[in-house]
Amino acid sequence: MTRVRKGGAALAAAVAIAMTLSGCGLSLFFPVVDESTPTGEDVDAALEPYYGQVIAWEDCEAFQCATARAPLDWDDPAGGEIELALIRQPARTDRVGTLFVNPGGPGVSGFDAVARSIDVTATGTLQDRYDIVGFDPRGVGRSTPVTCFAPDDLDKLLYGNPRGSRGSDEWITTQNELTHKFGRACLEKTGPLLANVDTLSTARDLDMLRAALGEERLSYLGYSYGAYLGTVYAGSFPDKVGRLVLDGAIDPSLGQAAMTLAQAQGLEASLRAYLASCMPAATCPFQGTVDDGMAYVRGILDAVRKSPIPSQDGRVLTAESLLIAIAAPLYNPETWPVLDRVFTTVLAVQADTALAVVDGYYGRTPDGEYATNQMEALRAVNCLDFEYQNNVPVMKEEARELNDLAPYLGIYLTFGDLSCLSWPYHAEQPRAPITAPGAAPILVLGTTNDPSTPYAWAVAVASQLESGILVTRNGDGHTAYNKGNACVDATVEAYLIDGVVPPGDVTC
């Protein structure tokens, strides 16, 4: 395993794993080079201006860019509209069709995923045969955005609450004050869009974009939250499913508490894998058994909770922020060496390296600004997609249960209900299995030791979907495709390019 020798290398790796990509600076002021031919399918008259719109592509450096229109509220198409930003790389050889991609989130820019990291999003094989299309979902980035806090206030919301012990009355009061202020600011600055950034609305946007770009059926590659978006699409438009790949699938039947428990256990399993890899090296910050290392990590978090560590720029590293600095590098085994540096510096009572990792994850720039609105959009979407309860004694009981079942990291993921209790709008779609009856075969990808989207979720989604086929990647890290596993890549590409459906579940 390559060792990180200097802090600068650690920070570069942290930025690489952040998945909060900065703006690409592409100019959109170029002559139109291509216009779409909509499918012309029969839709309600109020929706025809959207489904029938012509998408005008313009050159923007190495890509083509466009802006589409969508209803602000799909249930009230006459009640205003929003813009959706699109980017496309045309197929390089024999074109199969259009492949929509979504890198995850919610809140991550699909535009930037193509503009800045298309080789990560799709292999060259897919780029050869498909027009690769990324888009910023409603509320995100270059599309009509959710806007909430100034950077200073966003810092206070994201970087941890140092007041009182986690779960204490003082701590809960402070959290409620922060989230209430955040919700009010989002409503004031964003307006009615805030009620319409749920995943179902984005799935309806996706179907409209499919038709406007002339595709009879949707071909789609979605990662993590992007896989969830694809699952919701399949449940809403099963007859329009073409070739869908759901990588790092999310079980749509789980509520917030169940998802938090599964993710806490997934993070702990990945942390164990990191420790097992690290400990044989003389430079590893940990010694003894893996269990010893896990207990030591919990001890570090508890110590930082009691005494947050000051940084050179005047901020403090809280336990909540340290958890992010631990979790983010676990997404990819290639960035595990970053954890060596994080733990070494924190043990030396230095906060700057850990905060740099957190800054990369949140998209916070060195001047204290935020490169994207990812974190604001993330909360806005989640507050509409999940139901949250306001019974504090129940929250405390759930926190005790989470601490029992995920005893090393779980306690620092508790009280998630507080994040949306003061939100101006609430979930209207219940959490339930999605079956998508009549849909064409759908590939559901899961990695056995995924720290963010546990493998059990992929198993569940493949089982729930009537046409789901499970593709298992044995290994570590988040998501499965384009991670160096030839078996996974070949299965996905044969399916997307040639329509080859595996005869049954695949294990790689």
N, C-alpha and C positions, 0 to 999 in steps of 0.2 A: 504494500500500500504506500503510495507516494506521501511523503510527510510534508506538512506545511512548515517551512523554516522561518518565515517572516510574517509579521502581521499583515503586510500588504497583500501577500498571496491569499491569506485567509479571507480578507475582505473581498478580494476579487472573486473567490469561490462563492462567498456569501451572495454577492450580486448575481452570480450565475444561477443560483438555486432560488432566487427570490420569486421569479415568475411574475414580477410586477414591472413590466417593460416600459421604459420611458418613450416619449413621443419620437416618431421617426423623422419628423421634419419634412415629410413629403409634400411637395407643392401640388395643389389640385388645379392650378390654373394652366391647363394645357388643352389643346383642341380635342374634341370628341373623336375617339378612334373606333368606337364600336357601340352599337345599340342593341339591346336585347329584343327578342321576339317573344312576348308573353304567350303562355299556352292557350289563352282564350277560353279557359274552362268556365263552366256555368256556375256563377256564385250569386249571392244576393246582390241586388242592384246597388245597395249602399256600400258594398265591398268592392265592386267592380273597378272603381278608380284606383284602388290599391293593387288588386290582383292583376289588373290590366295595364299597369303603368310600365312605360318603357324605361329601362335602366340605361343611362348613358355613361359609358366607361371613358375615362380620360387617362392619358399617360401621367404617371407620377413616378419619376425616376425608373426603377427597374420593374415597376408594377403598373397596374391600372386601378383607378379609384373611381368610386361613384357614391352618390347619395340617393337613398330610397325614402319614400314617405310611408308612414304607417299611422293608423288611427291612434290617437291618445288612449282611447278606451275602445277595445274591440266590441264591447256590448253597446256602444253608442258611437258609431262611425262618423256621425255628423258633428260630434262634439269637440272637434279640434284634431290636430295631427302633430306628429313628431318626425324627426329625421333619424335615419339609420345610416351609419358610415360603413361602406364596404371597400374591400381591396381584393384584387384578383391577380394571380399569376397564371396566364394561359398555359394550357398543355404544351409540352415541348415537342411531342412526336404525335403518334396516332391517338387522337382525342377520344376518350370514352364518354365524358360528360363533365358536369360540374360537381365538385366535392366540397361541401360546406364543412368547415372545421371550427371547433370551439375548444380553447385551451383550458377552460376550467373557471374557477372563481367560487361563487359569483362575483362579478366585478372586474375580472381580467379582460383586457382588450383583445378581441379576436383579430382586430385590424393589425395590432402590433405583433401578434403571434405569427402573422404572415410576413409583415414588413421587416421584422427584426430577427425572426428565428424560424423561418420556414423549413429549414433542414431539420429542426427539432420536431416541428409539428407534423411534417410529412416527409417520408423518405424520397430520394430521387426517383424511385420507381413510380410512386404515385404522382410526383410532379411531372414526369414524362407524359402520363396518360390522362391526367385530369386538369381541368381548370380548378385551381385551389382558391377557394373564396373564404376569406375571413370577414367577420363583421363585429362591430361593437354592439352588444345587445342594448335594448332600450335602457336608459339610465346610465350607460357606461361610456366614458371616454369621449370620442368624437361624435357619437350619437347624442341626441338630446339628453343631457346628463342630470343625474342627481347631484345637487350642490347643498352643502350643509355648513361646515365649520371652517373658520380661519385656522391656519396651521397651529397656532398656539393652543387653541381649544381642542383640536384633534389630537395633539400630543397628550393632553390631559386624559382624553378618553381612551387612547390606545395603549399608553405605556405603563399602565398599572396604577392602582390606587394605594398609596402608602399609608393611608389613614386607618388605623385600627387593624386588628387581626382579621384575616379573610373570614367572612361569614358572621362577624360580630355586628351588632346593631349599628355601630358607628360606620363600619365599612359598608353595610347595606344602604344606609342613608346617603352616604357619599355617592355610591354607585347610582342610586335612583336619581339624585340631583343631576349627575352628569348625563345620564341617558335621557332624562326629561328635557334638559336643555338642548341636547342633540336633536331629539325629535322635533322640538319647536323650530329650531334653526332649519332643519331639512324642509319642513312644511312651508316656512316663510320663503325660502330661497328657491325651492323646487316647484311648489304649487301642486296642481292636481296630478302631475305625472307620478308623484310619490305613491299614489294609490294604485298605480298601474304598471309596476315594474316586477310583478310576480312572474314566475317561470312559465305559467300557462300563457300569459300574454306574449312572452318572448317566443314560445313555441308557435303561436299563431303568426307572429312576425316571420318566423322561419318558413312557414308554409306559404305565406304570401311571397317571400323572396324566391322560393322555389318556382312558383308559377310565373312571376315577373321575369325570371331569367330563362324561362322556356323549358323547364324540366318537368316532365310528367310525374316523376317520382323522385323522392329525396334520396340522394347519396350523402352520407354524413359520417364524420369522424369526430367524436366528442370525448374529451378527457375529464375525469373527475366530475365536477359540476356540469361540464359539457356533456358527460354521459347521462347525467340526470335530465338535462334538457332534452337529449335525444329520447330518453325513456318517456318523458311527458309528451313529446311529439308523437311517438308511436301510439300512445294511448289515446291521443286526440285525433290523429289522422292515420289510422292503421291502413287504410286503402291507398295512402300516398307513400307508404314506406317502400323505398327501393333497396339500397344496400346501406345498412346502418351498423356502425361499429361503436360500441359503448365501452370505453376503456376506463377502468377504475370506477365501476358502476356504484350507484348509491341506491340503497333500498328505499323505495318511495313510501313504504308502509310504516317506517319508523318515525316516531316522534322525536322531539329535541332531546329528551333525557336518554332514550335508548341509543340514539346516535352518539351522544357524548360519551356514554359508557364504552361503546364499541371503539370509538376513536382513541379513548384513553388506553384501552387495552392494546390497541394496535400500535400506539406510540411506545408503550412499554416493551412490546415484543421487538420492535425495531431497535430500541435502545439496548436491549439485551444482545442483539446481533452486533451492534456497534462495539459494545464492551468486549464481546468474545473476540472480535477482530483486533481491537486495540491492545488488549492486555498482554499478549505475548511480546509486544515491543517495549524496549527499555525506556522509550520516550513517552509511553502512555501515562496519563495523569492518575491512572487507577492501578491498584494491585489487588491480589487475592482472587476470589471467585467472582463470577458474574453477579451472584446474589450480593456479595460484599459491595460491588460497584454500584448496583441499583440502590442499595441502602445509602451509600455515600452520596449519590446524586440527590436523593430525597433530603438528606441532611444539608447539602449545599443550598437547595431551594428554601428550606426552612430557615437557614441562617440569613439568607438574603431577604426573606420576608420580614424577619425581625430587624435587620439592619441593612436597608437598601444601600447600594454602593454608589458613591458619587463618581461622575465622569468629568473629564477635562472641560467639557462644554457647559457644565453647570447642571446637567440633568442627573437623574439617579436611575440606577438599574434596580427595578423591582423584581420580585419573584415571578410575576406574570410575564414581564418582558424576558426574563431569563428562560422561562419555559419556551417562548417563541424561538430564542436563540438556540435552544437545544433541539426543538422539533424541526425547524426548517432544514438543517443539514441532513436530517434523517431521511428526507425524501429521495435522496440519491446516494448510493454507496460511494460514488466518486467524490462526494463532498463530506464524507465522514471525517476526513482529516481536519476540517474546520472545527469540529467539536473538540479535538485535542487542544486547539488554541483557545477556544472559548473557556473550557474548564480550567486550563492552566492559568489564564489571566484572571478569571474570577477567584480562583483559589489564592491568587496573589493580591486580592482585593482591588482589582482594576476592572473598570466597567466598559472601557471604550470598544474593545473588540466585540463583546457580546452585543452592545448597542448598535454597532455597525452592521452586524448580522440582522438584527431586528429592523433597522432602518431599511436595509435592502428588501426585506420581506414586505414591509409596509409601503415601500416606494418613497421614503423620506429622503430628500437630497441633503447634501452637506450644509446648505444655507438655511435649512429648517423648513423648506417648502415641501410640497408633495407633488411628485411627477404626474400622478394620475388621481382619479377619484375612486380608485378601487375599493378602499376600505369603507367609504361612505355608501357606495353602491352595494357592497356585500351585505351590510347590515340592512339596507332598505329592502333588498330582495328577501333575505332570510326572515325578516319580520312579517312579510306577507306569505311566505311559504310554510311557516310553522305556527302552531298554536302555542301560546305561553300562558302559564298559570301564575296567579298572584298571591298564592298562599305561602308566606314565608316559612312557617313551621314545616310544610311539605318540602320546600326547597332545602331546608336544613337536614331533614331526614334523607332526602335524595343525596345530599352531599356526604352524609355518613356512609350511605350504601356505596357510593362511588369510591370513597376512600378505602372501604373494605375490599372492593373488587378490583380496584386498580391502585394499590397502596403506595406506589412510588410517585406517580404523576397526577393521579386522578383528582386529588383535592384542589389542584390549581386549574381545573377545568369546570369547577362547580358554579352554581348560581347563574347559569346561562339565561334563565328566564328573565333576569333583571334587565338584560340588554334590550328587550322589546316591550316591557310593561307599559312604558309611557309613549309608545309609538302611536302616531295619529291614526293609523289604519291597521286592520288585523286580518289574519288569514281567513279566506272564504272557502278554500279548497281543502277538504279533509285529507289527511295522510292515509293512503290506502294502496294495496297492491295494484299494479298496472298490468293488464293482461294483453291488450292490443289484439283482440281476436281478428283473424283474417289477414294480419300483417305478413309480409314476406319474411323469410328467415333473417334473424338479427343476431350478430355476433356480440357476446358479452364477455369482456376480458377482465380477469382478476389476477392479481399477484399475491402469492401465498403469505408474504410478510410485508404487506403494504401498510405504512404507518398512518395513512390518512383515510383511505377508503378500504376498510378491512375486506379480506377475501370473501368472508361470509356474505357480504352484500352482493358481490357478483354472483355467487351461488343462488342467492335469493331472487335476484332480478332475472337470471336465466330461467329459473323455475317458474316465476310468475308469468313471464311473457309466454304466450302460447307457442311462439315460433323462436324462442330464445335458444341459442347454442352457446355453451360455456367454453371459453378458451382459457386455460389455466397456465400462468407462468410461475414456475417454481423459482422463487428468488426473493430478493429484498428490493425495497424502493417503491416509489409511487408510480402507478400505471405500468403497462406491459409492452405496448407497441413502441418500436423504434428505441429499444433499450438494450440492443445487442443480442437479443434472442432470435436466432435465425428461424426457429420453428414458428414462433409467434408472428414474425414479420411475413414469412411465406404464407401462412394461413390467412392473414388479413389481406395481403395483396392479391392472392389468388381469388379471394371473395370479392374485393372491391373492383378489380380490373376485369376478371374473367367470369365473375358470378359463380365461382366454385363454392358450393356450400358443403362444409364438412358433413360426413354421414352421421356424426354424433359429436359429443363433447370431445375436446382436444386438450391433452396435457403436454406441456412443453417444459 
